[in-house]
Amino acid sequence: MSRPAAWVVALLLVWAAPDFAHGQVFLGSRPNPEFTIGPLFVRATVAPDTEVVTLDILWGLVIPPNTAGASVEQDLYLLWPNSVDGDSTAGAADPALAAYVKSRGFTPIAEGRLPLLAKSLYRIGEELPPEPVKGGAPFVTFVRQGGPLGLTSPVTYVRIPWTPLLANRTWLMNLRMELTDLMKRRKATWIEDLFWGPQHTISLTFNDTRPRALFPLYFERRDRVVRLADDPAQLLVNLRDADHLKIYEFYPGSARRRLSETLDSTEEIALFLDSSEGITPQVLTVQFGYFKGMRSWAPVLIPIAFFALGNLAMPIFMMLVRRVSAALKGRVQFGPGSAERQTGVVLSRETLARIVPGVTTYEEVLRYCGPEAEEHEQLTAPGRRTLLYRGRRVAPQGPRRLGWLLTVRRWSIEQHEVEITTERNVVTDVQARVRRSPLAEPETTPAA
């Protein structure tokens, strides 16, 4: 395989790797540096109501015994896989950094200097501020244009000038950055944003050299990587205003969560770095959100709101259910029987045809029509009785049947009334009346 093809394959493998937010690796100026990094603290501080994250990288050097600090004196370099905001008051940019990345085929897009501070381990109790290192740390942010994969994301190359405090075990160096893209807003529905507020994710990594614009620089100078010492090394995320903070989850599970010992109302998530992992990226990810105002009462107000709405909506809901149910019952019938509904006594035409005035007797009328009749007698006309049969029938109009399924277009109600007059136990007159009227829907229960 040719050398350019090997580079393309390597870049493709790096580009296809999972994308974690940020990381860094230290390089020496000379191959195979004798010293190591330790202790190391990569600390991100997050405050509510701002997208700017303050990132502090604090470290010291572990120089082998019987080795003078002057013999290892050299500048350090930091590969940072994203863009940074410089300090305009720290001084002019270092043109050598831009010239170096240009010679490697990259395009500088920003230059400047980052604040570089020195903190004494034995003066913390006196609350003295860190001492700024004059000139800070120059940097260049660059991209690669064109190529097989197109434009790359911006990355940064930082030079950390040598200072005798690097060789002093009682001092820690502090490189500070103000970053606007370290914290990512998590996608959520509008309901989640309304009731619980926006959620964010922040990720810190160490030894992450996978960005496409960063990998060639690491690959060229991989023999100058400064390894971690056995001293404590941690990735830290400090979340301010812990009283209004909700931490949803953090990864990996070996990370530790606690209240900060030095900062008020601050939640701390810490992950110890394993020096035996070599150049393998080690990741700390935290998903969190802040809630204030009415959102602070959301765990109480939301159940109350649902309870109140449930009590108010239930009668309306039941009324709608009854109306829809009645409408369906009025238009759709299911079963093998007839859809007609009848109450009282409804005499058919055949039954009425068997009653012949002057011939049919009172006993025959009861036998043909049944005993469920109203009987009227007149005191002024002895021997005259009137039998009154009343009935009610609800019948479908235009029904269509498919098996047991019957659909009805409309309904009608029929009021039946038959009046039979007898004298001396013989029928003298028969009156039958039927009144029909439209009905919107049948009653759910039969009328008495």
C-alpha positions as CSV (number, residue, x, y, z in Angstrom):
1,M,0.0,0.0,0.0
2,S,1.4,3.4,-0.9
3,R,2.1,6.0,1.8
4,P,-0.8,8.4,0.7
5,A,-3.2,5.6,0.7
6,A,-2.1,4.5,4.2
7,W,-2.8,8.1,5.4
8,V,-6.3,8.1,3.9
9,V,-7.1,4.7,5.6
10,A,-5.8,6.0,8.9
11,L,-7.8,9.2,8.7
12,L,-10.9,7.2,7.7
13,L,-10.5,5.0,10.8
14,V,-10.1,8.0,13.0
15,W,-13.1,9.8,11.5
16,A,-15.3,6.7,11.9
17,A,-14.5,6.4,15.6
18,P,-17.1,7.5,18.2
19,D,-17.2,11.3,18.7
20,F,-16.5,12.4,22.3
21,A,-16.5,16.1,23.0
22,H,-13.0,17.1,24.0
23,G,-9.6,15.8,25.1
24,Q,-6.0,16.6,25.1
25,V,-2.5,15.1,25.0
26,F,0.8,16.6,26.1
27,L,3.9,16.6,23.9
28,G,7.5,17.4,24.7
29,S,9.9,19.4,22.5
30,R,12.3,16.5,22.3
31,P,11.7,12.8,21.7
32,N,11.2,10.4,24.6
33,P,10.8,12.9,27.4
34,E,12.2,11.7,30.7
35,F,9.5,13.3,32.8
36,T,5.9,12.4,33.2
37,I,2.7,14.4,34.0
38,G,1.5,14.2,37.6
39,P,-0.7,15.2,39.2
40,L,-3.2,16.2,36.6
41,F,-6.7,17.7,37.0
42,V,-8.8,18.6,34.0
43,R,-11.7,20.6,35.5
44,A,-14.7,22.0,33.8
45,T,-16.9,24.5,35.8
46,V,-20.5,25.0,34.7
47,A,-22.8,27.8,35.9
48,P,-26.5,28.2,35.2
49,D,-27.8,30.7,32.7
50,T,-24.6,30.7,30.6
51,E,-23.3,28.6,27.8
52,V,-19.6,29.4,28.6
53,V,-17.7,26.7,30.5
54,T,-14.5,27.5,32.3
55,L,-11.9,24.8,31.7
56,D,-8.8,24.6,33.9
57,I,-6.0,22.1,33.2
58,L,-3.8,21.9,36.3
59,W,-0.7,19.7,36.2
60,G,2.8,19.3,37.5
61,L,5.9,17.4,36.2
62,V,7.4,14.3,37.8
63,I,11.2,14.4,37.1
64,P,13.2,11.3,37.7
65,P,15.4,11.3,40.9
66,N,18.9,12.6,40.6
67,T,17.9,14.5,37.4
68,A,18.3,18.3,37.4
69,G,15.4,20.3,36.2
70,A,17.7,22.2,33.9
71,S,18.6,19.0,32.0
72,V,14.9,18.4,31.0
73,E,14.1,22.1,30.3
74,Q,11.9,22.3,27.2
75,D,8.6,23.7,26.0
76,L,5.5,21.6,26.2
77,Y,2.8,21.4,23.6
78,L,-0.9,20.6,24.1
79,L,-3.1,19.2,21.3
80,W,-6.6,20.4,21.9
81,P,-9.3,18.9,19.6
82,N,-11.4,22.1,19.3
83,S,-11.2,25.8,18.9
84,V,-10.5,28.1,21.9
85,D,-10.9,31.8,22.8
86,G,-7.7,33.6,23.5
87,D,-6.8,36.4,25.9
88,S,-6.2,39.6,23.9
89,T,-4.3,41.2,26.8
90,A,-1.7,38.4,27.1
91,G,0.4,39.4,24.1
92,A,0.9,38.8,20.4
93,A,0.5,35.4,18.8
94,D,3.5,33.2,18.1
95,P,4.1,33.2,14.3
96,A,6.2,30.0,14.5
97,L,3.1,28.0,15.5
98,A,1.1,29.2,12.4
99,A,4.1,28.6,10.2
100,Y,4.4,25.0,11.5
101,V,0.8,24.0,10.8
102,K,1.0,25.7,7.4
103,S,4.0,23.6,6.5
104,R,1.9,20.5,7.2
105,G,-0.9,21.6,4.8
106,F,-3.3,23.1,7.4
107,T,-5.0,26.5,7.3
108,P,-4.7,28.7,10.5
109,I,-8.0,30.4,11.4
110,A,-7.2,32.0,14.7
111,E,-4.1,32.8,16.8
112,G,-3.5,34.2,20.3
113,R,-2.5,33.4,23.8
114,L,-4.3,31.6,26.7
115,P,-3.9,32.5,30.3
116,L,-1.2,30.5,32.0
117,L,-1.1,30.6,35.8
118,A,0.9,29.0,38.6
119,K,-0.6,27.9,41.9
120,S,1.4,27.2,45.0
121,L,0.2,24.2,47.0
122,Y,1.2,25.8,50.3
123,R,-0.4,29.1,49.8
124,I,-4.0,27.9,49.1
125,G,-5.0,28.5,52.7
126,E,-4.0,32.1,52.5
127,E,-6.5,32.6,49.6
128,L,-3.9,34.2,47.4
129,P,-4.7,34.2,43.7
130,P,-2.6,32.2,41.2
131,E,0.4,33.9,39.8
132,P,0.1,34.6,36.0
133,V,3.0,33.5,33.9
134,K,4.1,36.4,31.7
135,G,3.1,36.0,28.1
136,G,0.7,33.1,28.7
137,A,0.6,30.2,26.3
138,P,0.5,31.0,22.6
139,F,-1.8,28.9,20.4
140,V,-3.0,28.5,16.8
141,T,-6.4,27.1,15.8
142,F,-6.4,25.5,12.3
143,V,-8.4,23.3,9.9
144,R,-7.6,21.3,6.8
145,Q,-9.4,22.2,3.7
146,G,-10.1,19.8,0.8
147,G,-8.8,16.3,1.0
148,P,-10.7,13.0,0.6
149,L,-13.2,13.9,3.5
150,G,-13.6,17.6,3.0
151,L,-13.3,20.4,5.6
152,T,-12.3,19.3,9.1
153,S,-13.5,20.6,12.4
154,P,-11.1,23.2,14.0
155,V,-8.4,22.0,16.4
156,T,-5.8,23.9,18.5
157,Y,-2.1,23.6,19.0
158,V,-0.8,25.2,22.2
159,R,2.7,25.9,23.2
160,I,3.4,26.0,27.0
161,P,6.7,27.9,27.5
162,W,9.1,26.4,30.0
163,T,9.2,28.0,33.5
164,P,11.3,26.9,36.4
165,L,8.0,26.4,38.3
166,L,7.3,23.4,36.1
167,A,10.1,21.6,37.9
168,N,9.0,22.7,41.3
169,R,6.9,20.0,43.1
170,T,5.2,22.6,45.2
171,W,3.6,24.4,42.3
172,L,0.9,23.4,39.8
173,M,0.5,25.0,36.4
174,N,-2.9,26.1,35.3
175,L,-3.9,26.6,31.7
176,R,-7.4,28.2,31.6
177,M,-9.9,28.3,28.7
178,E,-13.3,29.8,28.3
179,L,-15.2,27.5,26.0
180,T,-18.6,27.9,24.4
181,D,-18.9,24.5,22.7
182,L,-18.0,22.1,25.5
183,M,-21.5,21.9,26.8
184,K,-24.1,20.5,24.3
185,R,-27.8,20.9,24.7
186,R,-29.7,17.6,24.7
187,K,-32.6,17.2,22.2
188,A,-35.9,17.0,24.0
189,T,-39.6,17.5,23.3
190,W,-41.3,20.8,24.0
191,I,-43.1,19.3,26.9
192,E,-39.8,18.3,28.6
193,D,-38.4,21.8,28.0
194,L,-41.6,23.4,29.4
195,F,-41.8,21.4,32.6
196,W,-38.3,20.3,33.3
197,G,-36.2,22.9,31.5
198,P,-33.4,22.4,29.0
199,Q,-31.0,19.4,29.6
200,H,-27.3,19.5,28.7
201,T,-24.5,17.1,28.3
202,I,-20.8,17.8,28.9
203,S,-18.0,15.4,28.1
204,L,-14.3,15.5,29.0
205,T,-11.7,13.1,27.7
206,F,-8.0,12.6,28.1
207,N,-5.7,11.3,25.4
208,D,-8.2,11.9,22.6
209,T,-6.3,12.3,19.3
210,R,-9.0,11.1,16.9
211,P,-10.1,14.4,15.3
212,R,-9.0,14.3,11.6
213,A,-7.0,17.6,11.8
214,L,-5.3,16.6,15.0
215,F,-4.3,13.0,14.3
216,P,-1.5,13.9,11.8
217,L,0.3,16.1,14.3
218,Y,0.1,13.4,17.0
219,F,1.2,10.7,14.5
220,E,4.2,12.7,13.5
221,R,5.2,13.4,17.1
222,R,3.9,10.4,18.9
223,D,7.4,9.6,20.2
224,R,7.2,12.9,22.2
225,V,4.0,12.1,24.1
226,V,4.3,12.8,27.8
227,R,2.8,9.9,29.8
228,L,0.9,10.1,33.0
229,A,2.7,9.5,36.2
230,D,1.4,7.4,39.1
231,D,0.3,10.6,40.8
232,P,-3.5,11.3,41.1
233,A,-5.0,12.3,37.7
234,Q,-8.7,13.2,37.4
235,L,-11.3,14.5,35.1
236,L,-13.6,16.8,37.0
237,V,-17.0,18.5,36.3
238,N,-18.1,21.1,38.8
239,L,-21.7,22.1,38.5
240,R,-22.6,25.3,40.4
241,D,-25.9,26.2,42.1
242,A,-26.5,22.6,43.3
243,D,-29.8,23.7,45.0
244,H,-31.4,24.0,41.5
245,L,-29.5,21.2,39.8
246,K,-30.7,17.9,38.5
247,I,-28.2,15.3,37.4
248,Y,-29.9,12.7,35.3
249,E,-26.9,10.4,34.7
250,F,-23.1,10.2,34.4
251,Y,-20.8,7.8,32.7
252,P,-18.8,5.7,33.5
253,G,-20.3,4.2,36.6
254,S,-16.9,4.3,38.3
255,A,-17.0,8.1,38.5
256,R,-17.7,9.6,41.9
257,R,-20.4,12.2,42.8
258,R,-20.2,14.4,45.8
259,L,-20.5,18.0,47.1
260,S,-17.4,20.0,46.5
261,E,-15.2,20.5,49.6
262,T,-14.0,23.9,48.4
263,L,-16.8,25.5,46.5
264,D,-20.2,26.5,48.0
265,S,-23.3,24.9,46.5
266,T,-21.3,22.9,43.9
267,E,-21.8,19.3,42.8
268,E,-18.6,17.5,41.7
269,I,-18.4,14.6,39.4
270,A,-14.9,13.1,39.3
271,L,-13.2,10.3,37.4
272,F,-9.8,9.0,38.2
273,L,-7.6,8.4,35.2
274,D,-5.8,5.1,34.8
275,S,-2.2,5.6,33.8
276,S,-2.0,2.0,32.6
277,E,-4.4,2.8,29.8
278,G,-1.6,4.5,27.8
279,I,-2.9,6.6,25.0
280,T,-6.5,5.1,25.1
281,P,-9.1,7.9,25.5
282,Q,-10.7,8.0,28.9
283,V,-14.1,9.7,29.1
284,L,-16.3,11.4,31.6
285,T,-19.9,12.4,30.5
286,V,-22.5,14.1,32.6
287,Q,-26.1,14.8,31.6
288,F,-27.8,17.5,33.8
289,G,-30.2,20.4,33.8
290,Y,-31.1,23.4,35.9
291,F,-34.5,24.3,37.2
292,K,-35.7,27.6,38.7
293,G,-38.9,29.5,39.3
294,M,-42.0,27.5,38.6
295,R,-39.9,24.5,37.4
296,S,-38.8,24.1,41.0
297,W,-42.3,23.3,41.9
298,A,-42.9,21.0,38.9
299,P,-42.7,17.7,40.9
300,V,-45.6,19.0,43.1
301,L,-47.6,21.2,40.6
302,I,-47.7,18.6,37.8
303,P,-49.5,15.9,39.8
304,I,-51.9,18.5,41.3
305,A,-52.6,19.8,37.8
306,F,-53.3,16.4,36.4
307,F,-55.5,15.6,39.4
308,A,-57.5,18.8,38.9
309,L,-57.8,18.4,35.2
310,G,-58.9,14.8,35.7
311,N,-61.7,15.7,38.0
312,L,-62.8,18.5,35.7
313,A,-62.5,16.6,32.5
314,M,-64.1,13.4,33.8
315,P,-67.8,14.6,33.6
316,I,-67.2,16.1,30.2
317,F,-65.5,13.0,29.0
318,M,-68.3,10.8,30.3
319,M,-70.9,13.0,28.7
320,L,-69.1,12.7,25.4
321,V,-68.7,8.9,25.8
322,R,-72.4,8.6,26.5
323,R,-73.3,10.7,23.4
324,V,-71.0,8.8,21.2
325,S,-72.2,5.5,22.6
326,A,-75.8,6.4,22.0
327,A,-75.1,7.6,18.5
328,L,-73.3,4.4,17.7
329,K,-76.1,2.3,19.2
330,G,-78.6,4.3,17.1
331,R,-76.8,3.6,13.9
332,V,-75.1,0.2,14.4
333,Q,-76.7,-3.0,15.8
334,F,-74.9,-6.3,16.3
335,G,-76.7,-9.6,16.7
336,P,-78.9,-12.1,15.0
337,G,-82.2,-10.7,16.3
338,S,-84.4,-7.9,15.0
339,A,-83.6,-4.3,15.7
340,E,-87.2,-3.4,16.5
341,R,-88.0,-2.6,20.1
342,Q,-91.5,-3.0,21.5
343,T,-93.3,-2.2,24.7
344,G,-97.0,-2.7,25.7
345,V,-99.3,-4.6,23.4
346,V,-99.1,-4.0,19.6
347,L,-101.9,-5.9,17.8
348,S,-101.2,-7.1,14.3
349,R,-103.6,-6.7,11.4
350,E,-104.2,-10.4,11.3
351,T,-105.3,-10.3,14.9
352,L,-107.6,-7.4,14.4
353,A,-109.1,-9.2,11.3
354,R,-110.3,-12.0,13.5
355,I,-112.4,-9.7,15.6
356,V,-115.8,-9.3,13.9
357,P,-118.4,-6.9,15.4
358,G,-121.6,-8.7,16.3
359,V,-119.9,-12.1,16.2
360,T,-116.8,-12.1,18.4
361,T,-117.4,-12.5,22.1
362,Y,-115.6,-10.8,25.0
363,E,-113.9,-14.1,26.0
364,E,-112.6,-14.5,22.4
365,V,-111.2,-11.0,22.4
366,L,-109.2,-11.8,25.5
367,R,-108.0,-15.0,23.9
368,Y,-106.9,-13.3,20.7
369,C,-105.4,-10.1,22.1
370,G,-104.3,-11.1,25.6
371,P,-105.4,-10.0,29.1
372,E,-103.1,-7.0,29.2
373,A,-105.8,-4.5,28.4
374,E,-107.3,-1.5,30.1
375,E,-111.0,-2.1,30.8
376,H,-113.5,0.7,31.1
377,E,-117.2,0.4,32.2
378,Q,-119.9,3.0,32.1
379,L,-122.3,3.1,35.1
380,T,-125.0,4.7,32.9
381,A,-124.8,2.0,30.4
382,P,-124.8,-1.4,32.2
383,G,-123.4,-4.3,30.1
384,R,-121.2,-2.0,28.0
385,R,-117.4,-2.4,28.4
386,T,-114.5,-1.0,26.5
387,L,-111.1,-2.8,26.2
388,L,-108.1,-0.5,25.4
389,Y,-104.8,-2.0,24.2
390,R,-101.8,0.4,24.0
391,G,-98.4,-0.4,22.6
392,R,-95.2,1.3,21.5
393,R,-92.8,0.2,18.9
394,V,-89.4,1.7,17.8
395,A,-88.5,0.5,14.3
396,P,-85.5,1.1,12.0
397,Q,-85.9,2.8,8.6
398,G,-83.7,1.7,5.7
399,P,-81.7,-1.0,7.6
400,R,-78.8,-2.8,5.9
401,R,-77.7,-6.1,7.3
402,L,-74.5,-8.0,6.8
403,G,-74.5,-11.1,8.8
404,W,-75.0,-10.1,12.4
405,L,-74.1,-6.5,11.6
406,L,-77.0,-4.1,11.0
407,T,-76.6,-0.4,10.1
408,V,-79.6,1.9,10.4
409,R,-80.2,5.2,8.6
410,R,-82.9,6.5,10.9
411,W,-85.5,5.4,13.4
412,S,-89.3,5.9,13.8
413,I,-91.6,5.5,16.8
414,E,-95.1,4.1,16.4
415,Q,-97.8,4.6,19.1
416,H,-100.5,1.8,18.7
417,E,-103.9,2.1,20.3
418,V,-106.9,-0.3,19.8
419,E,-110.3,0.3,21.4
420,I,-112.8,-2.6,21.4
421,T,-116.3,-2.0,22.6
422,T,-118.6,-4.8,23.8
423,E,-122.2,-5.0,24.8
424,R,-123.6,-8.0,26.6
425,N,-120.3,-9.8,26.0
426,V,-120.4,-9.3,22.2
427,V,-118.1,-6.9,20.2
428,T,-120.0,-3.9,18.8
429,D,-117.1,-1.7,17.6
430,V,-113.3,-1.8,16.9
431,Q,-111.2,1.4,16.7
432,A,-107.5,1.1,15.8
433,R,-105.2,4.2,15.7
434,V,-101.4,4.3,14.8
435,R,-99.3,7.5,15.2
436,R,-95.8,7.6,13.7
437,S,-93.0,10.1,14.3
438,P,-89.2,10.2,13.6
439,L,-86.8,9.5,16.4
440,A,-83.2,10.7,16.5
441,E,-82.0,7.6,18.3
442,P,-83.5,4.7,20.2
443,E,-83.6,4.7,24.0
444,T,-81.0,2.7,25.7
445,T,-83.6,1.2,28.1
446,P,-87.2,0.3,27.1
447,A,-89.9,2.7,28.3
448,A,-92.5,1.4,30.6
